[in-house]
Amino acid sequence: MMKRPRPTVWLGQSVDTSSLCASYPELQKASFLTSLGCAIRRPSLKVTHFGEDLRKKLGVTGPIMIDSGGFVLMKNPSATWSLKTVAEFIAKIDADVFVSLDLPPSIGDTGPDRLLKIRRSN
């Protein structure tokens, strides 16, 4: 009988809280998911966390996945991030996978369009 590959389990955590992984050697090698939404909510994290040293800052050695933060942008219309801003962070962050796990708003969205995207992202 052929063995099925084991699915990858990604530990998810906001970088603006202390990382649990750093305290436990068995978690340090685990796959880790975080979001640029953390830096959208707390702009100081753009400098302190989201760069080439993210892995070290989190205390992990395994793969890192970064979400685009689109949902946070939908919930925070005063955020001034653009596609270019997200692309610049993708270019400098040492991560293995970059994803958009939601449907971010666009400039031309109407109120109903934005509401539909929020509902479809939940």
C-alpha positions as a Python dict, from the first residue, in 0.01 Angstrom:
ca = {
    (1, 'M'): (0, 0, 0),
    (2, 'M'): (134, 342, -98),
    (3, 'K'): (187, 589, 187),
    (4, 'R'): (10, 920, 155),
    (5, 'P'): (226, 1226, 210),
    (6, 'R'): (163, 1396, 541),
    (7, 'P'): (2, 1738, 509),
    (8, 'T'): (204, 2038, 623),
    (9, 'V'): (60, 2203, 932),
    (10, 'W'): (138, 2574, 951),
    (11, 'L'): (154, 2737, 1293),
    (12, 'G'): (-2, 3080, 1271),
    (13, 'Q'): (78, 3370, 1496),
    (14, 'S'): (85, 3744, 1492),
    (15, 'V'): (438, 3884, 1509),
    (16, 'D'): (323, 4159, 1742),
    (17, 'T'): (290, 3907, 2023),
    (18, 'S'): (578, 3709, 2167),
    (19, 'S'): (646, 3395, 1969),
    (20, 'L'): (565, 3069, 2141),
    (21, 'C'): (786, 2881, 1899),
    (22, 'A'): (1112, 3028, 2026),
    (23, 'S'): (1049, 2875, 2369),
    (24, 'Y'): (999, 2520, 2244),
    (25, 'P'): (1272, 2348, 2040),
    (26, 'E'): (1019, 2108, 1884),
    (27, 'L'): (823, 2406, 1746),
    (28, 'Q'): (1123, 2603, 1621),
    (29, 'K'): (1147, 2381, 1312),
    (30, 'A'): (772, 2389, 1241),
    (31, 'S'): (618, 2570, 946),
    (32, 'F'): (514, 2921, 1053),
    (33, 'L'): (247, 3154, 908),
    (34, 'T'): (219, 3524, 982),
    (35, 'S'): (74, 3826, 804),
    (36, 'L'): (175, 4168, 682),
    (37, 'G'): (-149, 4267, 853),
    (38, 'C'): (53, 4287, 1174),
    (39, 'A'): (260, 4570, 1023),
    (40, 'I'): (-50, 4740, 886),
    (41, 'R'): (-199, 4748, 1238),
    (42, 'R'): (131, 4838, 1408),
    (43, 'P'): (355, 5031, 1164),
    (44, 'S'): (661, 5002, 1391),
    (45, 'L'): (672, 4630, 1298),
    (46, 'K'): (766, 4726, 940),
    (47, 'V'): (1109, 4815, 1074),
    (48, 'T'): (1148, 4578, 1368),
    (49, 'H'): (1013, 4254, 1221),
    (50, 'F'): (935, 4245, 849),
    (51, 'G'): (1275, 4217, 685),
    (52, 'E'): (1547, 3965, 613),
    (53, 'D'): (1575, 3883, 988),
    (54, 'L'): (1210, 3780, 1039),
    (55, 'R'): (1300, 3414, 1095),
    (56, 'K'): (1553, 3508, 1364),
    (57, 'K'): (1314, 3759, 1522),
    (58, 'L'): (1047, 3489, 1552),
    (59, 'G'): (1293, 3231, 1681),
    (60, 'V'): (1205, 2975, 1414),
    (61, 'T'): (1418, 2780, 1169),
    (62, 'G'): (1147, 2611, 962),
    (63, 'P'): (959, 2740, 658),
    (64, 'I'): (780, 3075, 683),
    (65, 'M'): (462, 3171, 499),
    (66, 'I'): (359, 3538, 477),
    (67, 'D'): (1, 3647, 409),
    (68, 'S'): (-50, 3975, 221),
    (69, 'G'): (-258, 4140, 495),
    (70, 'G'): (-546, 4211, 257),
    (71, 'F'): (-813, 4142, 518),
    (72, 'V'): (-659, 4395, 758),
    (73, 'L'): (-661, 4649, 473),
    (74, 'M'): (-1031, 4579, 420),
    (75, 'K'): (-1102, 4641, 787),
    (76, 'N'): (-875, 4949, 807),
    (77, 'P'): (-962, 5191, 526),
    (78, 'S'): (-723, 5453, 670),
    (79, 'A'): (-422, 5229, 598),
    (80, 'T'): (-210, 5379, 321),
    (81, 'W'): (-54, 5056, 191),
    (82, 'S'): (-53, 4997, -182),
    (83, 'L'): (28, 4697, -399),
    (84, 'K'): (376, 4848, -435),
    (85, 'T'): (420, 4854, -55),
    (86, 'V'): (325, 4486, -28),
    (87, 'A'): (558, 4399, -318),
    (88, 'E'): (849, 4581, -150),
    (89, 'F'): (801, 4376, 167),
    (90, 'I'): (778, 4053, -31),
    (91, 'A'): (1111, 4141, -194),
    (92, 'K'): (1292, 4195, 136),
    (93, 'I'): (1137, 3936, 370),
    (94, 'D'): (1320, 3604, 394),
    (95, 'A'): (1017, 3376, 363),
    (96, 'D'): (944, 3057, 172),
    (97, 'V'): (584, 3119, 65),
    (98, 'F'): (385, 3439, 3),
    (99, 'V'): (6, 3417, -22),
    (100, 'S'): (-308, 3624, -29),
    (101, 'L'): (-559, 3440, 186),
    (102, 'D'): (-834, 3694, 127),
    (103, 'L'): (-986, 3927, -130),
    (104, 'P'): (-832, 4270, -73),
    (105, 'P'): (-1022, 4584, -175),
    (106, 'S'): (-937, 4789, -478),
    (107, 'I'): (-967, 5163, -529),
    (108, 'G'): (-1278, 5141, -746),
    (109, 'D'): (-1479, 4918, -509),
    (110, 'T'): (-1822, 5037, -411),
    (111, 'G'): (-1955, 4983, -59),
    (112, 'P'): (-2142, 4667, -166),
    (113, 'D'): (-1831, 4538, -351),
    (114, 'R'): (-1620, 4584, -36),
    (115, 'L'): (-1884, 4414, 181),
    (116, 'L'): (-1899, 4116, -58),
    (117, 'K'): (-1520, 4078, -47),
    (118, 'I'): (-1518, 4090, 333),
    (119, 'R'): (-1789, 3824, 352),
    (120, 'R'): (-1607, 3600, 101),
    (121, 'S'): (-1279, 3634, 295),
    (122, 'N'): (-1422, 3520, 630),
}
